[in-house]
Amino acid sequence: MRRLLPAALLFSACTAGGDAAELDESSQLPGGATTNTLLLGSNAFASPIANLLPEHEGDFFSGNSFFNAAWVSAPASTTARDGLGPLFNARSCSACHFKDGRAEPPGDGEDHLGLLLRLSVPGTGPEGGPVGHELYGGQLQPFALPDVPAEGTIEITSEELAGTYGDGVPYSLSAPTYTIADPGYGSLPDDLLISPRIAPIMVGLGLLEAIPEDAIRAAVDPDDLDDDGISGRVNEVWDHEAQTLRLGRFGWKADQPSVRQQVAGAFLGDMGITSPVFPAEECTEAQTGCRAAATGGTPEIEAEAFDKTVLYSSVLAVPVRRRFGTADVVSGEALFHAMGCASCHTPSWTTGAHPTLPELSGQRIWPYTDLLLHDMGDGLADRRPVFAADGREWKTPPLWGLGLVDDVNGHTRYLHDGRARALAEAILWHGGEAESAKEAFRTASAADRDAVLAFLESL
């Protein structure tokens, strides 16, 4: 039963349909009936949805096995899990999404697990997407099998940028610069476009896929006709199986149309594992050792195992909110709206009919995203276009699970490359369309800033 907040704290919030709605207790269960209410702490992202049908339970746990298992080079006696590489970023999905959670940037001397560099050169490919480099392709792969040269290593240097809150309290932001050292296949051009990406939380992907496309498109306002300073756009991206452009939902620039293609892209790009979606290796012409290496079959992950991994990735449950209804969290949620944060971080949606997982259908969910592209300003710009997304645009990321990253993954690094060392820094990096919301937070009182952070940590 819905229980309204105390009258003094009630306010109207713009929901996905554009109607004014009073906040209610359904937001305590951000995944609706799918919400994980039992398994929190360090395993908060590892639970299947609460209403998972019995016929899907076996596939979930099989998918979990493929998600966590380390792949090996071919040929091997473990034929179901061979075919790693020849070039790769990690040996397993969980190496980057540890405990189905969020990666962090590497420290000095650490392997770059969970952080990758997308690569391209200026221009547009035949499908409308970015053009990979002729020697290095579309993603830097720092690891390789024996006798195959790795592509290079990631070097990160950082500069501290000093700032001050409106009340005079100082802060500092860490601005990273990414370069590629020890290139294995020839020199890198001056016009190479590099975009860092950190592995995000895995929960709620199937619910986001079940949001009706027309509902997402209804929020689009590329010319800011309502004059609110927000110009959300969809990314139209290539669906490799359907051979057509589709609405993008996944990835930091909404450059994947489905969980299925997102998983297939990660298998191929991150581990060098071919799948039913991408059955060919990605070795460039110059990478002769890569092209000559043994494979684990065609495809290397067979259809049944691949489908189970997709199901697993689709039904990881969003955790229940914590400290729900406490005074600072309620105040912080009101301020989140008043500052304009909800203009892009749309609080709530109702899912439509999921084509294969009825458990995800008809759920009132609270992901705090519009799944649209927004100009985030020069500070976060990567200068690398991806389909319709330009070099200053990023998809609004969902916020559910945000407050459990430290519990699960032992860090508090946020944004697309993990540059923000705390939630406050993530807000302070916002610019472009989010500049006014950022300034509202920066100039707020310390008590109000703490309340906003308490709300975010409750998600």
Steps between C-alpha positions, in 0.01 A plus 500: 500500500629845414575730790564865421786686659425753777320805363793734568724288279265435209590642160429426136755319287511462123474131415562326167157583370537867587223499762537642849510217750543483876784283617385180666634196675530296181842662451627293793480202261684644197455181301134453589420135569844404369685687779763323708396552863700217658860493376679827579852588616787373285270282287230761443529488119521120464139401568256384233175694480261413783225379266720287273290219354605145591563418135765774485686414820726236346595727212579781745750289691651358180535855370664597825756226445588628153511859629749413774713232335842586359535419131814324374684494171414242236542214454425378851328208668245750633338534158195689628721781633795521263570762236632787713657781301730504310477864619294583807434727798393234751458123536147511644200730520532517879863613478362842407152476657622357830201367694285641218606846611696799387870517414743771607798658324825311556761616746867524414632165384155335493350322200242703315211265575165676478632803311530493122569750224271526200691600187397654169611743232297791362223394265187286492481130419256340254253424781520852640734418787860589578791388279756285675872559452644295213766344724338494844129470425234650727634412845843483656576147620800501735525121543578226249569129472864386472662587164235766432609860565272693734367828367645725769454618855287775650677785677302740718620834628280724712479870580327636807248777430420715800149632566295653776144441619274799541566504874875518450583135562771390253492189286719345233421300187740254337519550120654194330683486168533169316786402271608172341853380569699225324274471192547151360396555139655827392473864592173662599366792295455846646130494415429175687182539707522337844212454744543331840219282635462338843297181549162597656264324742312209337165519684168589336605464135197294399266752662658784301459292184129459580426875513280569196688670218221751438518610865872572467452683172220711653758666727725607213543876459804557274418867437398576860155610389381518860789739579613314813863476392480122452532356149487123530555299183482130416793315352407299190742207485558196280334173594728235349246218498205707374726691257332831575531805722329478839467706813815478712461427872822345632859615529626838618386663175190283447685330215346153540134422424453193721642297786570225248721717281663663802600157632620387157706816457665447838582138422665600173665829590602422859588130478534422130214248522283467191125444544185443293469881467865566410638173355826646355821597678592870505865476396607777262703425184821608671449261793632189329564310823145566610363383166708180508414399857287194568132557574261322732246428227250712310358649708718455807209536741220284370145625470362326810774627731481845346123518549536403865760773553260752344221381731731527800597854401132591457368382836752619757279669756509862606547523879244653734566855615650552845413766762181562306279768655761643736493879526828570320419259214152647452644853507775398258250355255301824502821697439600259220183605318518866596857528370393360162679164521180310413477683166742237363496240776132417442394325821239247391376296206257213448637215295314358205486137391846343496515260202657204684490577874143566620633558853632837381172613343263756650734610779508849653874565520719783633829505308547882490595516133335617178737283286559808284816678387587833659777753448706476818740783421869529420621352828359154424527514120695219334479656149409158354165469315309171515208477256278801589690579822754777458821545694334695783198275548447213743198290585341575836615202710253330735560578867354189661754311710722809524527494878614137511807528279730538799344197674531281190816627333686680776529839332307818426606577141235633263435641150586337170869460579493495879666840533261612775627376836169558676140582412551872562783506246278323246243778534764773480627361168160562339487775239319585179131426543566408864688820583209664681432188708870475585508865604190454715684223685829691518339813645270315741563492873713220642189350660314494170798350318522227764128431460532456123789260552300309763219459247740374231660257744152361580447393138 
